[in-house]
Amino acid sequence: MDHMMFEVGTALILVAIASIIAGKLKFSIIPFLIVLGMLVGPHAPTIGILDFKFIESQGIIDFLGQIGILFLLFYLGLEFSVQKLIKSGRNIVVGGTIYVILNFALGLAYGFVINMPLYETLIIAGMLSVSSTAIVAKVLVDLRRTGNAETELILGMILFDDIFLAVFLSIMSGLLLGGATSVGATIISVGISIGYMLLFFVIARKGPPILNKLLNITSSEIFIIVVFSSMFFIAGFSETLHVAEAIGALLFGLALSETDHSERIEQLVIPFRDFFGAIFFFSFGLGIDPTTLGNALWLALGAVGLTIIGNLVAGMIAGRKAGLSHKSSLNIGLTIMARGEFTIIVANLGLAGGLSAVLKPFSALYVLILAILGPLLAKESKRVYRGVNKIFKWSEPVEKVKKRKI
């Protein structure tokens, strides 16, 4: 106990160093933090006189990581807007539906092929279906593609994917955490989860006038105390209804997204999201025994292969249906391929529900590979396009015409 603060401080310094290295390499910090956690956690190897197990205060770090999940999903809720979905248009709905259904179907098929039980199969399908909003956004900014023709569709599909995530986690929370032992009890549990979610959708649509008055607070100090205290309370209350606490944070963010104070809240949340979010990925790595990764290697590689295929096909279909060129359509699939924070959140829900322990090393490897491979493929999209174009022989003049129109 005397050294707990020093250990936590050491962990944070390591997180900072890993973040600096990732920044210098212009890469996502997620894989760096997960690997770092594995290297210095309780499962770290002892090599001769060198003992890397100096992070023993895992309990407090895990708690800080849980706070990171809350801020990640709270911010996601603030970014999502019911109005945005209504205004986003048919192309985004069609593209998002194609993306989710195709990836979820591949995940279900994969789970059944590797003989996973039903709930584990559903979790795997969910993991394969959710892209990383953080990595996708970073890729678009770093590669200066925010003005590209396909970017609006990419962001819309990510938004649609986020909605799917909220619904999926709500349903799975009811199934796994509701303690239901019969079909009727299961239906009731899932119904409570969905009803709870719909309540916040109604609040987001009808409640802004009241919320605007309640949040009309001049003092930034009092404002942040009120908002964050409410977020933690709602997250905790959600848990009592057997709805994942992270979903409670997301729904609260959704309720505030339509208020006049949403931008002010976003600016306050971002530093907390980034800081505690980094600890979340580090704490996830702490809980992984590197010696178990080998058991999940082939499972993860199979899932990575399916994800690459599924994303490329979904991107091509969505892009072409939206009238984009073959190159722009291919860029969609390459850009949304990365997996990260939300895949791990889905896996953690399965682990919290007492599902197979293999989900942890499986999700770690799956995220590590795609968090590295996804941005690399997006960066090399021109070479990928040239290679694929040699096979399918798409018409180059069509691509040039599309570019002139943009």
ROTIDREN-875904 format. One record per residue (C-alpha): x, y, z; residue in three letters. Coordinates in steps of 0.1 Angstrom, whole numbers, plus 5000, padded with zeros to 4 digits. Example, Ala and Ser with C-alpha at 12.3 -4.5 7.8 and 13.67 -1.06 7.14 Angstrom:
BEGIN
512349555078ALA 513749895071SER 
END
This chain:
BEGIN
500050005000MET 502950235008ASP 504150204972HIS 500850214954MET 501050584944MET 504550524931PHE 503450224911GLU 500450414896VAL 502750704888GLY 505250464872THR 502450324851ALA 501350664840LEU 504850764830ILE 505150444809LEU 501750534793VAL 503150874785ALA 506350734770ILE 504350494748ALA 502050774737SER 505050994727ILE 506650704707ILE 503350644689ALA 503051014682GLY 506551034668LYS 505650734645LEU 502350904636LYS 500550584646PHE 497550494668SER 498550464704ILE 496150174711ILE 498449884701PRO 501450044719PHE 499450074752LEU 498149714750ILE 501549574744VAL 503049784771LEU 500449654796GLY 501349294787MET 505049364791LEU 504949514826VAL 501849354841GLY 501449074866PRO 501948824837HIS 505148974825ALA 508148734823PRO 511148734846THR 514348724827ILE 517348634849GLY 517548904876ILE 515249134857LEU 511649124871ASP 509249324850PHE 506349264874LYS 506449604890PHE 502949714883ILE 501049534911GLU 498449794918SER 496249654891GLN 493049724910GLY 493350094910ILE 494550104874ILE 491649884863ASP 489250134880PHE 490850424862LEU 490450224830GLY 486750174837GLN 486550554840ILE 488250564806GLY 485450354791ILE 482850584805LEU 484450894790PHE 485050724756LEU 481350634753LEU 480050954768PHE 481951144742TYR 480650914715LEU 477150984727GLY 477851364724LEU 479051314688GLU 475951114679PHE 472751294672SER 469351174663VAL 469051484640GLN 472251384622LYS 470851044614LEU 467651194600ILE 469651434579LYS 472351194569SER 470551064539GLY 469750734522ARG 473350654511ASN 474650654547ILE 471750434559VAL 472250194530VAL 476050194534GLY 475950144571GLY 473349864569THR 475449684543ILE 478549724565TYR 477049604597VAL 475049314582ILE 477949174562LEU 480449194590ASN 478049064616PHE 477048774593ALA 480748684588LEU 481248694625GLY 478348464632LEU 479548214605ALA 483048224619TYR 481848164655GLY 479847864644PHE 482747724622VAL 485147734652ILE 482447564674ASN 481947854698MET 478847854720PRO 475948084711LEU 476748374733TYR 480448364725GLU 479548354688THR 477348664692LEU 480148854710ILE 482648754682ILE 480148874656ALA 479749204675GLY 483549244677MET 483949194640LEU 481149444633SER 482449764651VAL 485149974637SER 487350214657SER 485950574656THR 489150704671ALA 491550534646ILE 489350614616VAL 489150984625ALA 492950994631LYS 493550824597VAL 491351074579LEU 493151374595VAL 496651234593ASP 496251144556LEU 494451474548ARG 491451304534ARG 488751504552THR 487851664520GLY 487651354499ASN 484551254481ALA 484150934502GLU 484751094536THR 481151194542GLU 480050844536LEU 482850694558ILE 481750924587LEU 478150834581GLY 478850464581MET 480850504613ILE 477950684629LEU 475550414618PHE 478050154632ASP 478050344665ASP 474250324667ILE 474449944661PHE 477049924689LEU 474650094713ALA 471749864704VAL 474049554704PHE 475549624738LEU 472149704753SER 470749364741ILE 473849174751MET 473849344785SER 470349214790GLY 471248864780LEU 474548834798LEU 474149064829LEU 470449034835GLY 470648704853GLY 467748564833ALA 467348184836THR 464348134813SER 463148254779VAL 460548484794GLY 463048634819ALA 465548684791THR 462948864770ILE 462049084799ILE 465649164806SER 466449254770VAL 463149454769GLY 464249654799ILE 467649724782SER 466049834750ILE 463350034768GLY 465950214788TYR 467850304757MET 464650434739LEU 463950644769LEU 467150844763PHE 466350874726PHE 463051034737VAL 464951264761ILE 467351354733ALA 464451454711ARG 462051614736LYS 464251714765GLY 466751984752PRO 464652284764PRO 464552154800ILE 468252044798LEU 469252374784ASN 467852554815LYS 469352304839LEU 472852334823LEU 472752714820ASN 475552744845ILE 478153024841THR 480852884862SER 482952624844SER 483952464877GLU 480352404887ILE 479352314852PHE 481852024849ILE 481051904884ILE 477351884875VAL 477851714841VAL 480451454853PHE 478651374885SER 475451304865SER 477451084841MET 478850874869PHE 475450844886PHE 473650744854ILE 476350494846ALA 476050344881GLY 472250344879PHE 472350174846SER 474349884861GLU 471549824886THR 469249764857LEU 471749524842HIS 472649764815VAL 476349804810ALA 477650114828GLU 479350224796ALA 476050224778ILE 474650444805GLY 477350694798ALA 476750674761LEU 473050734765LEU 473651024788PHE 475951174762GLY 473151114736LEU 470651304757ALA 473051604759LEU 473951594722SER 470951804712GLU 471452074738THR 472952414733ASP 475752314757HIS 476952004737SER 480052174722GLU 481052324756ARG 480751974772ILE 482851814743GLU 485652064749GLN 485651974786LEU 485451594780VAL 488251554754ILE 491251574779PRO 489551334803PHE 488651104773ARG 492251094761ASP 493851054795PHE 491550794810PHE 491050624776GLY 494850564774ALA 494750404808ILE 491950184797PHE 493950024769PHE 496949994792PHE 494849824819SER 493449594793PHE 496949484784GLY 497749434821LEU 495149164823GLY 496548964793ILE 498848674799ASP 501248684769PRO 501648304772THR 497948264763THR 498148464731LEU 499448154712GLY 496147974719ASN 494148244702ALA 496648324673LEU 494948124646TRP 491448234658LEU 492548594656ALA 494248554622LEU 491048394608GLY 488948684621ALA 491448934606VAL 491148774572GLY 487348784573LEU 487349144584THR 489649254556ILE 487349074531ILE 484149194547GLY 485349554549ASN 486549574513LEU 483349414499VAL 481149644521ALA 483149954511GLY 482949874475MET 479149804475ILE 478350114497ALA 480550334476GLY 479350224442ARG 475750244453LYS 476450604464ALA 477850684429GLY 481550694439LEU 484450574418SER 486050234423HIS 489050394440LYS 486950604464SER 484850294472SER 488050094479LEU 489250374502ASN 486050334523ILE 486849964530GLY 490450034538LEU 489750334560THR 487150164583ILE 489049844587MET 490849934619ALA 489549784652ARG 490149934686GLY 488350064716GLU 484849944709PHE 485949594699THR 487649564733ILE 484549704751ILE 482449434734VAL 484949164745ALA 484949304780ASN 481149274781LEU 481448904772GLY 484048854799LEU 481949034825ALA 479148794816GLY 481348494824GLY 481948384788LEU 485048194776SER 488348344788ALA 489748294752VAL 487848614743LEU 490548824760LYS 493648704741PRO 491548674710PHE 490349034712SER 493849164721ALA 495448994691LEU 492549094668TYR 492749454678VAL 496549474678LEU 496749334642ILE 494049554627LEU 495049864647ALA 498349834629ILE 497349694596LEU 494249914591GLY 496050254590PRO 498950104570LEU 496549974543LEU 494750314542ALA 498050494538LYS 499050264509GLU 495550284493SER 496950394459LYS 499150084457ARG 496349864470VAL 494050004443TYR 496649954415ARG 497049584426GLY 493349524428VAL 492749704396ASN 495049464377LYS 492649184387ILE 489349354381PHE 490549594354LYS 488249884364TRP 488050174339SER 490650444346GLU 488850714326PRO 485750684349VAL 488050754379GLU 489451064363LYS 485951194354VAL 484851144390LYS 487851344403LYS 487051634381ARG 483551644394LYS 484551654431ILE 
END
